[in-house]
Amino acid sequence: MKRILLMTIFLFLFTNSFAQQYSSDSTKSQHIQEVIVIGTSKISSKENKPLGSIDEYLQKSAKVDMIKRGAYAWEPLINGMPTERTLITIDGMRIFGACTDKMDPITSYIEVSNLMEASISSGQEGSCHGNTIGGSIDLKRNKMMFGQKKWNFNVNSGYETVNQQKIFGAGTSFKKEKFYTDVNFMTRDAENYKAGGNIEIPYSQFRKINISGISGVKLGENKLLEASVIYDKANDVGYPALPMDVSVAEALIASLKFQMLPESDFLKSWETKVYFNTIMHRMDDTKRPNVAIHMDMPGWSKTFGYYSHLKSVINQHHFLLNINGFYNKSSAEMTMYPADKSEKLMFMLTWPDVRTLAQSFYLEDQISLNQNSSVRLSASVTMHQNKVESEFGLNSLQIFYPEMNAEKNRILKSFAANYQFDKNGFQAGFGLGYGDRAPSVSEGYGFYLFNSFEKYDYIGNPYLKNESSLEANAFIGLKKEKYNAKISSSYFHISDYIVGKIIPHLVPMTIGANGVKTYTALDYATLFNVSLSTELRIVEPLKWTTQFVYTCGKDNEQGNLPFMSPFSYQTALRYERNKFSSEISVFGNTKYRDFAPQYGESETPDYAVVNANLGYSFPLGDAKMHAKIGVENIFDRYYTTYSDWNNIPQPGRNLFINLNFSW
């Protein structure tokens, strides 16, 4: 399998052909997806909070919510499903976190200064870059362009009162006819935040720095070679909902891309990328008082990968072929330090050096039936292999699974069909899909991983079957000059749904744990969600938007699934004219009644939070300054939501100011 991966990489790296002038691709497939515009290096005062985190931007989507364990690095939920069942990429690159407690989602290693947009796809619509159940998020970098010789500079700064967060960033870009480059950095420094009622939440501080660079050169009239890198490092990150904090989380993400537009009526675009990323994450509890036994828990993840996109058009058919693969090494360990120095240290491998090799083939056909309707068909197959490289780790798991082999091979599949109709502002569509996924490293090979939400130690299960999903989705909408509305819904029937099951006779490793669970699978689970979004242009400068979301999840015995959104809403009234903008918004949800106590959940009350902001753009000769000031949680409401880990409270009243200078 490694030979197949390497041969494919070299084939696409060194293949060449003749072509025409380089330009943007005009044959994009019209996927049914949502795009969230991220604050780029040219930050606009029109954004609610231009220097907000990626997490805050993603929460605008009706498909995305966040599991919050602190003020930093929230875990995205797509269609109510956590990261095991979803796929998050950066420009199509596969990246895997190094934390067994999921304290380092991929979204934590990037910044608003180097991203342009987040492309959010639901269910099998998001299977282009890999297998998924719930959907995908592709975080897309700023797109540079060739042009006349020109320099651009920008400086960003911000401050937030709720946690005394200080934000500073700067960047520069240069372009000419055959070369471009963009370099930027951003730092954040925050103390403990305060919940409503001026209640300080200890261990919620964080520090981070993010540096990004991208350069491209035109090799011919139609050929582009582009290199990019992201370096991100966070220190002293507190997690008030967890028993441990993070002393350091560090990531290096690098890629090299070749792109060309062939001179052919058939082949429209070819883009190939090779990439590498390495992540190091270290949990520790040295700053926590009254710890029974101190622990040090580092983790490492390295990924080598590639993809190659080919786009072509034959009559009414718009084809996309994506051949991609990756090789990942994940390992994590735990060392316990007894208070009695004469006692020996206790050590275990919590991820036993698991190697994952995957090779995928994805094919999509966007068929234009007529001027108003189209059908999108897609299918993929993935050869997936896990291998436990550590003999010590293998022997540890063989205590529970004596016949376990070090290597496990799987075949993963995906199929989807979507129909879309659009005429005179009326839009409608429906789709069906099937997809499966392999268990995650923790689900398959984790060793005594403590879940502080459920208060159980978890042990992986290498015998788990592929989790598979049958899905149906539909939407209907109306889009006119002064108003638009859209209602969307999805239904998932997930077979072999992976959950934890109590093993009564085992003693937990973690002090205070209720017991030990092993990963097993339910016969099935079902999940349904529906959302309604509207926009009304009351008068030319005044716009009113609303969004309503509801999610319901049940297992095969009609028990509730965790992290299912109750009825939630957000509405905003926005005024925008010339250089001035202002907005007042309200968001909240009803009482969380359909909680899942078997997974550690409890009821949370309803709440409503009011925000407001003002923005203005100041011309300063050849330069510009964008200013944004605002207040979040105006009435200083103390509240917690269904997705707050261990019911930690949300931040209270927060005054912020964001400034951007560009010239």
ABEGO torsion letter per residue (X at the ends): XAAAAAAAAAAAAABBBBBBBBBBBAABBBBBBBBBBBBBABBBAABABAABBAAAAAAABAABBBBBAEABGBBBBBGGBBAAABBBBBGGBBBBBABAAGABBAAAABBAAABABBBBBBEAAAAAAEBBAAEBBBBBBBBBBBEBBBBBBBBBBBBBAAAGBBBBBBBBBBBBAABBBBBBBBBBBBBBBBBBGGBBBBGABBBBBBBBBBBBBBABAABBBBBBBBBBBBBGBBBAABABBBABBBBBBBBBBBBBBBBBAABABBBBBBBBBBBBBBBBAAABBGBABBBBBBBBBBBBBBBBBBBBBBEABBBBBBBBBBBBBBBBBBBBBBABAABBBBBBBABBGBBBBBBBBBBBBBBBABAABBBBBBBBBBBBBBBBABAAAAAAAAAABAABBABBBBBBBBBBBBBBBBBGGBBBBBBBBBBBBBBBAAAAABBGBBBAAAGBBBBBBAABBBBBBBBBBBBBBBBBAABBBBBBBBBBBBBGBBBBBBBAABBBABBGBAEBBBBBBBABBBBBBBBBBBBBBABAABBBBBBBBBBBBBBAAGBBBBGBBBBBBBBBBBBBBEABBBBBBBBEBBBBABBBAAAGBBBBBBBBBBBBBBBBBBBBEABBBBBBBBBBGAAGBBBBBAABBGGBBBBBBBBBBBBBBBX
